[in-house]
Amino acid sequence: MLATLAGAPTGVRRSNELHRLFPTTPKRTLTLVLRRLEEVGVVKREVFAEVPVRVEYSLTPLGDEFVQPVRWLTERTRLHPDELEAVGAKGAHVNPSAKGCNRQSSSS
């Protein structure tokens, strides 16, 4: 959600636009997530007294700070897709939650 807001050309997304970007997420769920992000101070919600009412969401400076590592990781994946695919292929058969895959020594 934060990365979606950060990716807006103007830094602002309207509520209907967010609903279109997350079509499988119920509107109620999306609204609750946005309200929670607003409560913790990472998203700013602005309501315009128009007919119909317009609601816009944008990142606060704190929200933008949280998005920076996501941007960094995204850029790294764009720069190194072959290496990541190779690593993923090597580890695809490993299930760390499977019985017998505990990495801690049983002798301690």
C-alpha positions as CSV (number, residue, x, y, z in Angstrom):
1,M,0.0,0.0,0.0
2,L,2.8,2.5,1.0
3,A,4.7,1.7,-2.2
4,T,1.6,2.3,-4.3
5,L,1.2,5.7,-2.7
6,A,4.8,6.4,-3.2
7,G,4.6,5.5,-6.9
8,A,1.9,8.0,-7.6
9,P,3.3,10.7,-10.1
10,T,1.9,13.5,-7.9
11,G,2.4,11.6,-4.6
12,V,-1.3,11.6,-4.1
13,R,-3.9,8.8,-4.8
14,R,-7.6,9.2,-4.7
15,S,-9.6,6.6,-2.8
16,N,-11.4,5.3,-6.0
17,E,-8.0,5.0,-7.7
18,L,-6.7,2.8,-4.8
19,H,-9.8,0.7,-5.0
20,R,-9.1,0.1,-8.7
21,L,-5.4,-0.8,-8.0
22,F,-6.5,-3.4,-5.4
23,P,-9.5,-5.0,-7.1
24,T,-9.5,-8.2,-5.1
25,T,-9.4,-6.3,-1.8
26,P,-12.8,-5.5,-0.4
27,K,-13.4,-1.7,-0.1
28,R,-14.1,-2.0,3.6
29,T,-10.7,-3.8,4.2
30,L,-8.9,-1.2,2.1
31,T,-10.6,1.6,4.0
32,L,-9.6,0.0,7.4
33,V,-6.0,-0.4,6.3
34,L,-5.8,3.2,5.1
35,R,-7.3,4.5,8.4
36,R,-4.8,2.5,10.4
37,L,-1.9,3.8,8.3
38,E,-3.3,7.3,9.0
39,E,-3.6,6.6,12.7
40,V,0.1,5.6,12.9
41,G,1.2,8.6,11.0
42,V,2.5,7.2,7.7
43,V,-0.4,8.2,5.5
44,K,-2.2,11.6,5.3
45,R,-5.9,11.6,4.4
46,E,-7.4,14.7,3.0
47,V,-11.2,15.2,2.4
48,F,-12.5,17.8,0.0
49,A,-15.9,19.2,0.5
50,E,-17.1,18.7,-3.0
51,V,-20.0,17.0,-4.6
52,P,-19.2,14.1,-4.8
53,V,-16.8,14.2,-1.9
54,R,-13.2,13.7,-2.9
55,V,-10.8,11.9,-0.6
56,E,-7.0,11.8,-1.3
57,Y,-4.2,9.9,0.3
58,S,-0.5,10.6,0.4
59,L,2.5,9.6,2.4
60,T,3.7,11.7,5.3
61,P,7.4,12.3,5.7
62,L,7.4,9.2,8.1
63,G,5.6,7.1,5.5
64,D,8.1,8.2,2.8
65,E,10.9,7.1,5.2
66,F,9.4,3.6,5.5
67,V,9.1,3.3,1.7
68,Q,12.8,4.1,1.1
69,P,14.0,0.5,1.8
70,V,11.3,-0.9,-0.4
71,R,12.4,1.4,-3.2
72,W,16.0,0.2,-2.7
73,L,15.0,-3.5,-2.8
74,T,12.9,-2.9,-5.9
75,E,15.8,-1.3,-7.6
76,R,18.2,-4.1,-6.7
77,T,15.7,-6.7,-8.1
78,R,15.6,-4.8,-11.3
79,L,19.4,-4.7,-11.5
80,H,20.0,-8.3,-10.7
81,P,17.1,-10.5,-12.0
82,D,19.2,-13.4,-13.2
83,E,21.1,-13.7,-9.9
84,L,17.9,-13.6,-7.9
85,E,16.3,-16.2,-10.1
86,A,19.3,-18.5,-9.8
87,V,19.3,-18.2,-6.0
88,G,15.5,-18.8,-5.9
89,A,15.9,-21.9,-8.1
90,K,18.6,-23.3,-5.7
91,G,16.4,-22.8,-2.6
92,A,13.1,-23.7,-4.1
93,H,13.2,-27.2,-2.7
94,V,13.9,-26.1,0.8
95,N,11.0,-25.8,3.3
96,P,12.5,-24.4,6.5
97,S,9.3,-25.3,8.5
98,A,9.5,-28.9,7.4
99,K,10.4,-31.6,10.0
100,G,14.1,-32.2,10.1
101,C,15.1,-28.8,8.7
102,N,15.9,-27.2,12.0
103,R,19.2,-25.4,11.6
104,Q,19.9,-25.3,15.4
105,S,22.1,-28.0,16.7
106,S,20.3,-30.6,18.9
107,S,23.4,-31.1,21.0
108,S,23.2,-27.7,22.9
